């Protein structure tokens, strides 16, 4: 099996695990921009993954905090 095929299979298995996890899994930038949100976010927070990518993650994670405070936590 080639390295490329092995990497593709590994990526596929990882994606299946992430997309079927009952836990919310999200990737955010240091500024709070949501790059990825797993499908379970809709069940847990009521937002579709697409809606999460359209808003800043700080608004969801720490709604009472200032955006500056929230992004400071991401950078640590």
NORMO-V675656 format. One record per pair of residues at least 24 apart in sequence whose ideal C-beta (glycine too) atoms are under 8 Angstrom apart, sorted by the first residue. I is the first residue (numbers start at 0). J is the second residue. If there is no record, write none. Layout:
BEGIN
i=I j=J
i=I j=J
END
This chain:
BEGIN
i=25 j=51
i=25 j=56
i=27 j=56
i=27 j=73
i=28 j=73
i=29 j=70
i=29 j=73
i=29 j=74
i=30 j=55
i=30 j=70
i=30 j=73
i=31 j=55
i=31 j=56
i=31 j=57
i=31 j=60
i=31 j=66
i=31 j=69
i=31 j=70
i=31 j=73
i=32 j=56
END
